[in-house]
Amino acid sequence: MLKRLLLTFAVLVGISVPSRATTLTASDVLTRARVYLRDQSTAANRQQFPDATLLQFLSDGVREANAQNWLIQSSYTFTLTLGTTEYVMPSDFMATMRVWAQFPGQAYIKLDQTSMDQLDAQSAGWTNATGTPTRYYLDRSSQSIYLGFYPAPSVSNSTGPVIVYYVQQPTDLTSTSQVPFNSNIILQPYVSALAYYVAYRGFLTVEETDLATAYLQYWINFLAMMRQGTTKTPDFNPGFVGQHGPP
């Protein structure tokens, strides 16, 4: 009853509930890019750059931003089984962020990453080692990426669920209604900058090198801002001594 009265009061005094900012789509990015490119005709037959071309540039920009800053992340869960050392990763897998495993009767533990080269250097017979896994490695020797465990699970208490947090590859944008960065709303603050990359590629195509260089610099500067915005932790103060309290 009290909650209902408070809600009614909020409506009466005009208190509004915060809403999410506008979601920018590929169409919004292309509209901004066309302003930079001076290619704003609404008639398709009078546009210097068709949407399909700009969408490809936009997809390239999303891939570059993600490759440099690891913006898009996802997770994948599977079960570790006896006798199986390597497990295929999702097709959109780029790199691991962390890997957690839970063995029978235990809490989840974080496995350390190693490499096949490091294991070669440590022990020539590591491929035959068995037991409860303590580390993992990536095998990129085929068209698919496999995640392997060392030592290989071979005893009853070496099986269980595994959670892989990984950097995800972006999907290509084929429609102007799609939202860049795999529709990840958290990354909306960085979507508008993709227009700089599209303009850079457009001017490069028509050999407007000075303008291409200018927009490339805008893009490079914003890549640094993306990196700061996605990795900086302003509330993380490991050297702080004392108690936090209200001002």
trRosetta pair geometry for C-beta under 8 A, 3 or more apart (Angstrom, degrees):
i j d omega theta_ij theta_ji phi_ij phi_ji
1 4 5.7 -55 -153 33 32 112
1 5 6.6 30 151 -17 65 105
2 5 5.7 -55 -150 36 33 110
2 6 6.3 32 153 -18 66 106
3 6 5.7 -56 -148 37 31 111
3 7 6.3 32 154 -20 65 106
4 7 5.8 -54 -149 35 31 111
4 8 6.4 32 153 -19 64 106
5 8 5.7 -53 -148 36 32 112
5 9 6.3 34 152 -20 65 106
6 9 5.6 -53 -149 35 32 114
6 10 6.4 36 152 -23 64 103
7 10 5.6 -51 -150 32 32 114
7 11 6.7 33 152 -18 64 103
8 11 5.8 -54 -154 34 33 111
8 12 6.4 31 152 -19 66 108
9 12 5.7 -57 -147 37 32 112
9 13 6.3 12 162 -4 68 109
10 13 6.4 -66 -144 45 26 96
10 15 4.2 -72 -163 56 84 122
11 14 7.8 37 177 -70 29 26
11 15 7.5 -71 -61 48 24 79
20 23 7.3 24 128 -52 119 90
20 185 7.1 -22 -165 -178 144 136
21 188 6.8 167 79 125 112 147
23 179 6.1 -39 167 -112 114 131
23 185 6.5 -61 -112 -120 110 95
23 188 6.3 -96 -127 -111 61 132
24 28 4.3 -116 -155 76 82 146
24 29 6.5 91 159 -49 114 82
24 179 7.4 114 88 -136 52 84
24 180 7.7 -19 103 23 96 104
24 188 6.2 136 24 -152 95 89
24 191 4.4 168 77 104 129 141
24 192 6.2 -142 -98 -65 173 74
25 28 5.3 110 51 3 62 97
25 29 7.5 -121 105 0 41 88
25 176 6.7 78 133 156 114 61
25 177 5.8 -39 -170 -157 146 32
25 178 6.5 132 -162 77 92 29
25 179 5.5 -74 -112 -86 65 63
25 180 7.9 139 -162 -11 33 75
26 29 5.6 -55 -152 37 38 112
26 30 6.2 36 152 -18 70 106
26 55 6.3 38 175 -118 138 89
26 58 5.9 108 -144 135 100 163
26 173 5.0 149 -94 -177 145 140
26 175 7.0 136 46 101 141 48
26 176 4.8 -135 91 -144 103 44
26 177 7.1 -13 39 30 101 14
26 178 5.1 32 -12 65 123 78
26 179 7.3 -140 -27 -93 75 19
26 180 6.2 120 -79 -50 77 87
27 30 5.8 -56 -146 38 31 109
27 31 6.3 36 154 -24 64 104
27 176 3.8 74 -72 165 87 106
27 177 6.6 19 -22 -77 118 41
28 31 5.7 -50 -149 31 31 115
28 32 6.7 28 154 -15 62 103
28 191 7.7 50 86 132 118 122
28 192 7.8 -61 129 -100 110 74
29 32 5.9 -57 -155 37 33 108
29 33 6.2 31 150 -19 67 109
29 58 5.9 107 109 -123 139 129
29 180 6.8 52 -30 -28 151 134
29 191 6.4 -106 -73 162 114 89
29 192 7.0 -164 -104 -123 79 36
29 194 5.0 -16 -146 84 137 112
29 195 5.1 -157 -164 -67 71 83
29 198 6.7 124 150 -11 101 146
30 33 5.4 -54 -143 39 35 113
30 34 6.2 40 156 -25 67 102
30 51 6.4 24 -158 -131 162 82
30 54 5.0 97 -125 127 106 141
30 55 7.3 -26 -76 -68 130 67
30 58 7.0 -63 -68 -56 86 139
30 176 6.3 -64 17 -127 141 109
30 195 7.8 -167 -76 -110 16 89
30 198 6.9 -128 -106 175 57 167
31 34 5.9 -52 -149 31 28 111
31 35 7.1 33 149 -21 59 99
32 35 5.7 -50 -160 27 36 114
32 36 6.9 32 147 -13 65 103
32 192 6.6 76 -13 -156 175 80
32 195 3.8 -53 101 -111 115 159
33 36 5.6 -55 -155 37 39 111
33 37 6.0 25 151 -10 71 113
33 54 6.2 155 93 -155 145 126
33 57 7.9 147 -165 95 161 133
33 58 7.9 -120 -29 -75 157 101
33 195 4.3 -150 -63 -151 76 81
33 198 3.8 -35 -120 95 149 128
33 199 5.1 -157 -148 -55 80 79
33 202 6.9 132 168 -12 110 141
34 37 5.5 -60 -137 50 34 106
34 38 8.0 -125 168 42 57 6
34 39 4.7 -102 -150 78 81 81
34 40 5.1 124 139 -87 111 61
34 47 7.8 -52 -129 -141 124 112
34 49 7.6 -152 -103 59 85 114
34 54 7.7 -29 -62 -104 87 161
35 38 7.6 24 -179 -73 29 39
35 40 6.3 46 -88 -76 54 118
36 195 6.5 139 -3 154 134 102
36 196 7.6 152 -88 -105 171 45
36 198 8.0 125 57 87 131 88
36 199 3.8 -37 108 -107 139 143
36 202 7.9 129 98 55 101 135
36 215 6.6 92 171 -99 141 134
37 48 7.2 -142 149 64 119 125
37 49 6.6 -21 145 9 161 135
37 198 7.9 -75 -38 125 125 90
37 199 5.5 -154 -55 -125 86 80
37 202 4.7 -33 -105 116 132 153
37 203 6.9 -149 -114 -55 83 80
39 47 5.7 76 172 -155 102 77
39 48 4.7 -98 -120 34 124 103
39 49 5.6 52 149 23 165 97
39 202 7.5 -121 3 -177 145 148
41 46 4.1 -98 150 100 161 109
41 47 5.3 -152 67 -74 104 67
43 46 4.3 52 81 18 107 110
43 47 7.1 -170 89 -28 54 82
44 47 5.7 -47 -150 13 37 117
44 50 6.9 43 -165 -121 95 84
44 51 7.9 -54 -124 -10 104 99
47 50 6.3 120 94 -84 121 44
48 202 8.0 94 104 -168 115 113
48 206 7.4 -6 167 -68 136 142
49 53 5.1 -120 -167 80 85 127
49 54 5.3 89 141 -51 122 101
49 202 5.6 -53 -67 -126 154 116
49 205 7.8 108 -96 66 112 151
50 53 5.1 98 61 5 76 100
50 54 7.3 -154 97 1 41 88
51 54 5.8 -64 -148 44 36 106
51 55 5.9 40 155 -26 71 107
51 176 6.0 -57 -165 -58 134 119
52 55 5.7 -52 -145 33 28 114
52 56 6.7 30 154 -20 60 102
53 56 5.9 -55 -157 31 32 110
53 57 6.7 31 147 -16 64 103
54 57 5.4 -49 -149 36 40 114
54 58 6.2 44 149 -23 67 104
54 198 5.6 45 -159 -161 89 123
54 202 7.1 3 -101 -74 89 116
55 58 5.4 -51 -146 36 33 116
55 59 6.4 38 152 -21 65 101
55 173 5.2 -134 -168 103 94 98
55 174 6.6 94 155 -120 144 23
55 175 7.8 86 -130 1 147 8
55 176 7.0 -104 -85 -74 116 69
56 59 5.7 -47 -148 33 33 112
56 60 6.5 37 151 -20 62 103
56 172 7.9 -5 -116 -160 60 110
57 60 5.6 -55 -154 35 33 114
57 61 6.5 34 149 -21 65 105
57 197 6.8 174 159 125 93 87
57 198 4.6 109 114 -126 124 70
57 201 4.1 -175 -136 74 122 150
57 202 6.7 -22 -87 -48 172 77
58 61 5.6 -53 -151 33 33 113
58 62 6.6 35 152 -19 65 102
58 173 5.5 -43 99 52 115 142
58 180 6.8 -112 166 -93 108 122
58 194 5.9 60 -143 158 82 124
58 197 7.5 120 -113 88 43 110
58 198 5.4 1 -73 -81 75 116
59 62 5.7 -51 -150 34 34 111
59 63 6.5 33 152 -18 65 105
59 170 7.5 -175 -156 112 72 118
59 172 4.6 16 -137 -141 146 70
59 173 4.9 -158 -73 25 92 85
60 63 5.7 -56 -151 37 32 112
60 64 6.4 31 153 -19 66 106
60 197 7.3 -157 93 153 88 125
60 201 7.0 102 69 -78 138 154
61 64 5.7 -53 -145 36 32 110
61 65 6.3 31 157 -17 66 106
61 194 4.8 129 117 -147 141 88
61 197 3.4 128 -111 100 127 154
61 198 6.4 -69 -25 -50 146 69
61 201 7.7 -119 -54 -18 103 130
61 219 7.5 -106 -136 -143 111 130
62 65 5.9 -55 -147 38 29 109
62 66 6.2 24 156 -15 64 111
62 170 4.7 -117 136 115 116 168
62 173 7.1 112 0 -21 147 114
62 180 5.2 -152 -93 -162 127 106
62 181 6.1 -155 -147 -67 112 58
62 194 6.7 7 -64 -118 74 133
63 66 5.9 -61 -146 41 28 108
63 67 6.0 28 157 -22 66 109
63 169 7.6 9 -123 -161 89 83
63 170 5.8 -135 -81 48 62 115
64 67 5.8 -54 -142 36 29 110
64 68 6.3 17 162 -10 64 110
64 197 7.1 172 52 -134 134 147
64 223 7.9 -65 131 -103 99 130
65 68 6.3 -66 -148 42 26 102
65 69 5.9 -27 172 27 65 117
65 71 6.2 3 132 -9 95 139
65 181 8.0 -61 90 -86 129 102
65 190 7.0 150 -175 151 149 131
65 194 7.4 -76 -25 -91 145 90
65 197 7.9 -107 -42 -44 106 154
65 223 6.4 -146 -117 -114 76 89
65 226 6.1 -58 -160 144 105 176
66 69 6.7 -79 -127 58 21 79
66 70 6.8 60 -176 -105 61 20
66 71 5.0 -94 -110 35 69 97
66 72 5.4 -16 -130 11 124 102
66 94 7.9 -179 142 -39 108 167
66 167 7.5 144 171 178 95 106
66 169 7.3 121 122 -137 147 41
66 170 5.3 176 -19 -22 159 113
66 181 7.3 157 -72 -120 112 81
67 70 8.0 19 -156 -63 13 55
67 94 7.8 -147 -108 -153 66 147
68 223 5.8 1 99 -169 151 123
68 226 8.0 84 93 84 107 128
68 227 7.3 -74 133 -72 97 110
69 223 6.8 -159 -42 -167 121 79
69 226 5.0 -65 -86 121 170 113
69 227 5.0 -133 -113 -86 107 71
69 230 5.9 94 168 49 116 143
69 231 7.9 -130 -159 -31 89 109
70 73 7.0 47 160 -68 88 96
70 94 7.6 -162 -119 93 86 137
70 95 7.2 -66 -113 57 122 120
70 97 7.8 139 170 -85 137 104
70 167 4.6 -77 -144 -113 96 129
70 230 7.9 -177 79 125 71 141
71 181 6.2 -69 119 -136 129 120
71 184 7.7 168 140 73 98 150
71 187 5.7 75 170 -112 123 135
71 190 7.3 -113 -130 65 148 158
71 226 6.8 -47 -82 174 122 120
71 230 6.0 -106 -113 -104 74 165
72 167 6.8 89 79 -167 66 65
72 168 4.5 -85 125 67 103 95
72 169 7.5 -42 80 88 132 3
72 170 5.8 139 -2 -72 158 81
72 181 5.8 -174 -74 -167 109 81
72 182 5.4 91 -137 19 139 128
72 184 6.0 -172 -115 -17 87 151
72 187 7.4 -41 -78 -39 75 153
73 97 6.3 21 -139 -33 124 150
73 165 6.6 15 178 178 114 90
73 166 6.9 169 -152 90 72 33
73 167 5.9 -49 -100 -104 72 46
73 168 6.1 150 -125 1 15 96
74 90 7.7 -46 94 50 134 156
74 92 7.4 44 30 97 146 121
74 165 7.7 -178 96 -151 32 55
74 166 6.2 -23 66 65 74 80
74 168 4.3 61 1 -56 112 132
75 163 5.9 -5 -174 -175 118 94
75 164 6.5 156 -158 82 63 50
75 165 5.0 -28 -100 -99 90 62
75 166 7.1 137 -104 17 36 74
76 89 6.9 132 62 -150 164 73
76 90 5.4 -158 -88 -24 144 115
76 93 7.7 -42 -12 -84 149 112
76 163 7.6 153 78 -157 41 49
76 164 4.7 -16 60 60 91 104
76 166 6.6 -3 7 12 107 122
77 161 6.1 -7 -170 -168 104 106
77 162 6.9 162 -150 82 56 50
77 163 5.1 -18 -98 -102 85 70
77 164 7.5 -174 -77 20 36 72
78 87 5.8 171 93 179 155 150
78 161 7.6 160 90 -148 27 61
78 162 5.7 -16 65 58 72 99
78 164 7.8 5 15 -1 96 110
79 159 7.1 28 170 179 89 93
79 160 7.0 -111 -150 152 76 16
79 161 5.7 -45 -101 -94 68 54
79 162 7.2 155 -111 12 17 84
80 84 7.5 -165 -163 74 55 101
80 87 7.9 -98 -101 -41 63 141
80 101 6.5 26 -20 -142 144 116
80 133 7.2 -117 -150 13 152 137
80 149 7.0 45 -132 -33 123 161
80 153 5.4 132 163 -41 111 162
80 158 7.1 -98 130 141 127 68
80 159 5.1 -166 97 -142 85 53
80 160 5.7 2 45 51 106 49
80 161 7.5 -164 7 -86 84 3
80 162 5.3 88 -41 -31 100 117
81 84 4.9 42 71 23 93 122
81 153 7.1 147 94 89 24 139
81 159 5.8 35 -115 -128 32 116
82 153 5.8 -116 -108 123 43 99
82 154 6.4 84 -152 -131 84 29
82 155 7.8 -172 -116 35 106 9
82 156 7.6 -18 -77 -95 129 41
82 158 7.1 99 -96 74 73 101
82 159 5.9 -54 -44 -64 74 121
83 152 7.7 30 -137 156 20 117
83 153 7.4 -59 0 88 28 83
83 154 7.0 82 -69 -110 51 67
84 87 6.9 69 143 -69 116 85
84 152 8.0 -169 91 -165 22 102
84 153 7.2 -5 58 54 61 110
85 148 5.3 16 146 -149 89 95
85 149 5.9 -142 -160 48 61 78
85 152 4.1 -52 -96 -117 101 109
85 153 7.5 178 -96 22 52 73
86 139 5.9 -23 -132 20 140 140
86 146 4.1 30 175 163 117 130
86 147 6.7 157 -153 77 68 34
86 148 4.1 -32 -93 -89 85 88
86 149 7.7 -168 -79 8 44 69
87 146 6.4 144 66 -158 28 80
87 147 5.4 -26 62 61 86 87
87 148 7.7 161 14 -83 64 41
87 162 7.8 145 40 65 160 146
88 144 5.1 -12 -142 153 108 139
88 145 7.4 111 -156 77 60 46
88 146 5.5 -47 -92 -99 49 76
89 93 3.9 -1 138 -23 124 169
89 144 7.2 167 46 174 71 89
89 145 4.7 -27 39 88 123 96
89 146 6.8 -172 -9 -105 86 22
89 147 5.7 89 -61 -21 104 101
89 164 7.1 -105 -122 116 101 163
89 166 7.2 120 -163 -88 127 170
90 93 4.9 131 64 -40 73 96
90 166 7.7 172 38 66 109 147
90 168 8.0 -15 90 -120 133 90
91 144 7.7 -66 -100 -121 66 90
92 168 5.0 22 134 -161 114 82
92 169 4.4 -139 -162 44 74 91
92 171 7.7 -44 -112 -64 130 79
93 145 5.4 -125 92 59 128 133
93 166 5.4 -26 -136 151 85 154
93 167 7.8 87 -166 72 50 61
93 168 7.3 -46 -100 -111 33 53
93 169 7.3 -6 47 -10 14 99
94 166 6.8 152 47 164 66 99
94 167 4.1 -62 67 96 115 101
94 168 6.7 -176 3 -103 104 5
94 169 5.4 135 -54 -57 105 79
95 166 6.4 170 86 -158 35 83
95 167 4.6 19 49 29 83 119
96 99 5.9 -20 -167 -45 137 100
96 113 6.5 165 79 -91 134 134
96 136 7.7 117 -71 99 176 128
96 138 7.0 -164 -10 -61 114 121
96 147 7.3 96 -67 -109 131 124
96 164 6.1 -80 -122 -164 100 97
96 165 7.1 87 -166 77 68 58
96 166 5.3 -52 -107 -102 46 85
96 167 7.8 -90 -37 6 7 81
97 165 4.2 -63 63 112 112 100
97 166 6.0 -166 0 -96 86 24
97 167 6.5 121 -50 -40 96 74
98 110 6.0 -45 -173 -142 110 111
98 165 4.9 18 51 46 79 117
99 110 7.1 115 76 -158 53 63
99 111 4.7 -40 93 52 106 107
99 113 7.2 114 14 -71 118 87
99 136 5.3 -17 69 25 164 152
99 147 7.4 166 -106 -171 144 141
99 162 6.7 -5 -173 -174 95 102
99 163 7.3 166 -155 85 48 53
99 164 5.3 -7 -110 -108 85 71
99 165 7.4 -148 -73 26 41 72
100 108 4.6 18 175 180 117 119
100 109 6.9 160 -152 77 71 29
100 110 5.6 -42 -97 -96 73 58
100 111 7.2 176 -104 2 20 83
100 162 7.0 163 86 -157 51 53
100 163 4.6 -2 58 55 102 99
100 165 7.9 49 -2 -11 97 99
101 108 6.8 152 76 -149 24 71
101 109 6.1 -27 64 61 76 79
101 111 5.6 48 1 -39 113 117
101 133 6.6 41 46 81 177 117
101 160 6.4 106 177 83 81 106
101 161 7.4 175 -148 96 52 49
101 162 4.9 -14 -102 -105 81 82
101 163 7.9 -165 -73 22 38 65
102 106 6.4 -174 -162 85 65 83
102 107 6.9 -75 -124 164 96 24
102 108 4.6 -51 -74 -89 94 66
102 109 7.5 139 -92 11 47 68
102 160 4.7 -119 92 147 68 134
102 161 5.3 11 43 58 108 86
102 162 7.8 -161 19 -76 68 42
103 106 4.8 25 67 37 82 126
103 109 7.7 -13 6 17 97 114
103 132 6.4 13 -105 -151 157 120
103 157 5.5 62 170 166 117 76
103 158 6.4 -30 -125 -117 120 27
103 159 7.2 104 -132 59 73 31
103 160 4.9 -166 -105 7 33 144
104 156 7.4 -27 18 137 148 80
104 157 5.1 -107 46 -131 108 73
104 159 7.2 34 -31 66 101 75
104 160 6.1 -161 -44 -68 59 121
105 157 7.4 -41 32 -135 109 111
106 109 6.9 -22 142 -23 125 108
108 163 7.4 -9 -140 22 138 118
111 133 6.6 -9 -120 134 135 105
111 134 6.6 161 -137 167 86 30
111 135 5.9 149 178 -121 96 25
111 136 5.0 70 125 -11 136 103
111 149 7.7 -66 -156 -126 158 91
112 134 7.0 3 31 145 97 77
112 135 4.9 -39 75 -110 83 88
112 136 7.7 168 84 23 39 69
113 135 6.9 117 -132 -165 11 88
113 136 6.0 -41 -110 71 60 80
113 137 7.0 114 -166 -95 70 47
113 138 8.0 1 -154 -17 111 92
114 118 5.0 -123 -176 76 95 133
114 119 6.0 93 133 -50 130 93
114 135 4.6 34 -5 165 116 138
114 136 7.2 156 28 72 77 29
114 137 5.2 -51 81 -76 76 98
114 150 6.6 -50 49 42 136 138
115 118 4.6 97 55 5 82 101
115 119 7.0 -149 92 -3 44 85
115 137 5.6 124 -126 -137 22 111
115 138 7.6 -29 -120 40 69 76
116 119 5.7 -54 -147 40 34 111
116 120 6.3 43 151 -25 65 103
116 137 5.5 129 -52 160 66 148
116 139 6.7 81 -54 -97 133 76
117 120 5.5 -50 -149 31 32 115
117 121 6.5 29 153 -18 64 105
118 121 5.7 -55 -151 35 33 110
118 122 6.3 27 154 -17 66 109
118 137 8.0 -165 49 -102 103 126
119 122 5.7 -58 -143 39 33 109
119 123 6.7 -45 -179 49 67 83
119 126 4.3 -144 172 99 106 170
119 137 6.7 -75 -18 -51 131 155
119 150 6.1 -144 -107 -99 136 163
120 123 8.0 -114 -149 65 14 42
120 124 7.1 35 -160 -107 59 49
120 126 7.2 -110 -76 22 34 129
122 126 6.7 67 79 -67 97 132
123 126 4.4 116 83 -59 104 89
123 129 7.1 62 104 -47 149 130
125 128 5.0 -39 173 37 92 112
125 129 7.0 118 120 -45 79 83
126 129 5.3 -32 -156 -2 49 121
126 150 6.3 -5 176 -136 111 127
126 151 7.9 -135 -167 -106 73 73
129 150 6.4 47 78 -158 127 82
129 151 3.9 -108 130 -121 99 106
129 152 6.6 139 89 10 61 81
130 151 5.3 144 -144 155 6 122
130 152 5.1 -43 -107 68 67 89
130 153 7.6 -7 -156 113 78 9
130 154 3.4 13 -176 -2 119 151
130 155 7.5 123 149 -27 100 82
131 151 4.1 62 38 67 92 138
131 152 7.7 94 30 61 52 48
131 153 7.9 -66 89 -117 30 32
131 154 6.2 -4 -40 40 22 104
131 155 6.4 2 -145 -1 40 115
131 158 6.6 159 141 -88 37 144
132 151 7.3 57 53 58 27 98
132 153 7.0 34 -122 -117 39 71
132 155 6.4 -54 -57 49 80 113
132 157 6.3 -28 -90 101 123 87
132 158 4.2 -148 -106 -100 64 96
133 136 7.0 42 176 -70 128 77
133 149 3.8 -47 -112 180 141 118
133 150 6.4 93 -136 63 82 25
133 151 6.3 -141 -94 59 52 47
133 152 7.4 10 -76 -125 94 12
133 153 5.8 -43 -27 -64 103 83
133 158 6.4 111 -2 -164 76 103
134 150 7.1 -54 53 98 72 69
134 151 7.4 36 13 8 87 70
135 149 7.4 146 85 -157 47 55
135 150 4.9 -20 71 65 96 99
136 147 5.8 4 -180 -180 123 96
136 148 6.5 155 -159 82 69 44
136 149 5.4 -33 -103 -100 78 59
136 150 7.1 171 -93 18 26 78
137 147 7.6 161 81 -156 36 54
137 148 5.1 -20 62 64 85 98
137 150 6.6 40 -7 -12 108 117
138 145 6.0 -14 -168 -174 105 105
138 146 7.2 146 -160 79 54 48
138 147 6.0 -30 -102 -102 65 62
138 148 7.5 166 -97 18 15 83
139 142 7.6 26 131 13 97 90
139 145 7.1 152 76 -163 55 54
139 146 4.2 -14 58 64 108 101
139 147 7.7 -163 17 -76 82 15
139 148 5.5 61 -22 -19 114 119
140 145 5.5 -12 -100 -114 73 86
142 146 7.5 45 39 -15 111 108
147 164 6.5 -141 -46 -99 172 146
149 152 6.2 113 86 -113 90 43
149 153 6.2 25 92 -27 145 88
151 154 7.3 -51 130 4 109 110
153 158 3.8 176 -145 130 85 116
153 159 5.9 105 176 -74 142 63
154 158 6.3 24 34 47 40 154
155 158 4.9 94 56 -8 72 113
156 159 7.2 -56 -172 12 37 106
168 182 6.8 -11 113 -22 129 165
170 180 7.7 2 -159 -172 139 70
170 181 6.3 -75 -112 -123 123 36
170 182 5.5 -137 -130 -39 71 92
171 182 5.8 101 13 -97 95 82
173 178 5.0 -167 -139 77 88 137
173 180 6.5 -35 -70 -95 136 73
174 178 7.1 77 45 -16 55 144
175 178 4.9 111 69 -21 86 99
178 183 7.2 -95 -172 -66 75 93
179 183 4.2 86 68 -110 115 65
179 184 7.9 -171 121 28 114 38
179 185 7.7 -10 158 -79 152 63
179 191 7.7 -57 -170 -112 77 147
180 187 7.7 -103 105 107 87 119
180 191 5.2 148 54 -128 123 99
180 194 6.1 -162 -103 -30 175 165
181 184 4.6 -78 127 41 104 102
181 187 4.2 -86 126 84 167 147
181 190 7.5 80 -48 76 148 109
181 191 7.0 -110 2 -86 117 91
184 187 4.6 52 97 12 106 111
185 188 5.6 -6 -169 -32 53 115
187 190 5.4 -53 180 41 80 110
187 191 6.8 104 125 -51 81 86
188 191 5.4 -35 -150 -4 45 120
189 229 6.7 -130 96 173 136 157
190 193 5.7 -47 -170 28 61 117
190 194 7.7 79 140 -35 72 89
190 222 7.4 139 -147 164 85 109
190 225 7.9 172 -110 102 96 98
190 226 5.1 65 -123 -106 138 104
190 229 7.2 180 -64 72 112 146
191 194 5.9 -39 -172 5 47 116
192 195 6.2 -30 177 5 55 112
193 196 5.5 -29 -175 14 64 115
193 197 7.5 60 136 -13 72 94
193 218 7.7 -163 -154 143 88 93
193 219 6.9 129 166 -122 97 60
193 222 4.0 179 -152 165 144 158
193 225 7.8 175 -77 65 159 123
193 226 7.5 -133 58 -54 155 111
194 197 5.5 -48 -159 33 51 112
194 198 6.4 52 145 -20 74 102
195 198 5.5 -51 -145 38 37 113
195 199 6.2 39 154 -20 67 105
196 199 5.8 -56 -148 38 29 110
196 200 6.3 35 151 -24 63 106
196 215 5.1 -177 -168 -171 73 87
196 216 8.0 154 155 -84 97 17
196 218 4.2 -134 -144 104 137 115
196 219 4.3 -178 117 -70 116 80
196 222 6.4 138 35 12 151 141
197 200 5.5 -51 -149 33 33 116
197 201 6.5 28 155 -14 65 104
197 215 7.7 173 -83 148 17 105
197 219 4.8 100 -74 -118 73 137
198 201 6.0 -57 -150 39 30 107
198 202 6.2 32 152 -21 65 109
199 202 5.5 -55 -145 37 32 113
199 203 6.2 26 160 -13 67 106
199 211 7.7 -93 157 153 101 102
199 215 4.4 -133 99 -143 107 160
200 203 6.3 -60 -147 40 24 103
200 204 6.2 26 154 -21 62 111
200 212 5.4 87 -158 -157 61 67
200 215 4.0 -154 -70 103 77 108
200 216 4.5 110 -135 -67 134 68
200 218 7.8 -159 -58 51 112 97
200 219 5.7 -55 -24 -16 147 140
201 204 5.5 -55 -146 36 31 116
201 205 6.5 40 153 -29 63 102
201 212 7.9 94 -68 -136 12 102
202 205 5.7 -52 -156 25 31 115
202 206 7.0 3 158 3 64 104
203 206 6.3 -67 -147 49 34 93
203 208 4.0 -81 -164 71 91 108
203 209 7.6 164 143 -77 101 15
203 211 4.3 -131 -146 98 153 104
203 212 3.9 -162 101 -69 108 78
203 215 6.4 131 20 23 136 132
204 207 7.5 30 -175 -80 32 31
204 208 7.7 -82 -58 54 23 68
204 209 7.4 61 -113 -104 59 56
204 212 4.2 107 -66 -132 72 144
208 211 4.4 -8 136 40 114 115
208 212 5.8 137 89 -27 71 91
209 212 5.4 -55 -140 38 32 115
209 213 6.1 35 159 -22 67 104
210 213 5.9 -54 -151 34 28 111
210 214 6.6 29 151 -21 62 105
211 214 5.5 -50 -148 33 36 114
211 215 6.4 25 158 -10 68 105
212 215 6.3 -61 -148 42 29 101
212 216 6.1 34 153 -24 64 109
213 216 5.5 -53 -145 35 30 116
213 217 6.5 32 155 -21 63 103
214 217 5.9 -57 -158 32 29 110
214 218 6.8 32 146 -19 63 101
215 218 5.2 -43 -149 31 43 116
215 219 6.4 46 150 -21 66 102
216 219 5.5 -54 -152 36 33 114
216 220 6.3 35 151 -21 67 104
217 220 5.6 -48 -143 35 35 112
217 221 6.3 36 156 -19 65 104
218 221 5.9 -59 -154 36 28 111
218 222 6.4 20 153 -15 64 109
219 222 5.9 -61 -149 39 30 106
219 223 6.5 39 151 -28 65 101
220 223 5.6 -46 -152 25 33 116
220 224 7.1 34 151 -17 61 99
221 224 5.9 -54 -163 31 36 111
221 225 6.9 34 143 -16 65 104
222 225 5.1 -48 -150 36 46 115
222 226 6.4 54 148 -25 69 96
223 226 5.5 -47 -151 30 35 115
223 227 6.6 37 150 -21 64 102
224 227 5.6 -50 -151 32 35 114
224 228 6.5 32 152 -15 65 104
225 228 5.7 -54 -148 39 34 109
225 229 6.0 30 156 -18 67 111
226 229 5.8 -61 -143 41 27 109
226 230 6.1 6 166 -4 66 114
227 230 6.5 -68 -141 44 22 96
227 231 6.0 -14 172 11 62 121
228 231 6.7 -79 -133 50 20 89
228 232 5.2 18 180 -27 66 123
229 232 6.7 -32 -104 26 16 107
233 236 3.7 24 120 8 121 123
237 240 3.8 54 120 -26 119 118
240 244 7.9 29 149 -61 147 94
